[in-house]
Amino acid sequence: MLSLTQTLSKKSTQISKVFEYDFLIIGYGNDLCGDDAVGPWVAMVVENWKLPAVKSLAVAQLAPELTAELAKTSYVIFVDACGRQNISTVQIDPIVVCEQQTSSMAFAAHSYDPLALLNLTQRLYNRHPQAWLLQIPIESCDLGSDLSSKAHQGCDRALRAIGQFLVTYRRPDLCMKSA
């Protein structure tokens, strides 16, 4: 039986190289502020999987400089802390970029949310990857505190969700057979 890493590595090499890498994981948050560090923590673990078609970045905040990386990939998963009280498990939601949003947005901020970053990527490179936001439930973002047990459990679930996503997700063009 193959391990998760072996399975992911095998699946990753089966995907044709259209871009520099197929999957990009961007974990963002402040690693000095307790549970806000879940995004970078998850990204660093994924990076340690050393999968050939996967690149993982841990950043403090989403910045315009990330558009170059986004333009090189087919798919991106943004990983962030979710402080909403009613969230008890990880949430993964698609991010939809609309043509009208891209043409009418002002791009002057120093930090971005995932949608704004994807819109900027579309505007600069005339393309953007398919994207999802994975949010991890947290308890506290107190300066200098460690990850809470809730955040640790969320990170574990997030890593399993990312692993499952990488194993099972297929690009639509790979599923189509020529007539």
Secondary structure, 3 states (H helix, E strand, C coil): CCCHHHHHHHHHHHCCCCCCEEEEEEEECCCCCHHHHHHHHHHHHHHHCCCCCEEEEEECCECHHHHHHHHCEEEEEEEEEECCCCCCCCEEEEECCCHHHHHHCCCCCCCECHHHHHHHHHHHHCCCCEEEEEEEECCCCCCCCCCCHHHHHHHHHHHHHHHHHHHHCCCHHHHCCCC
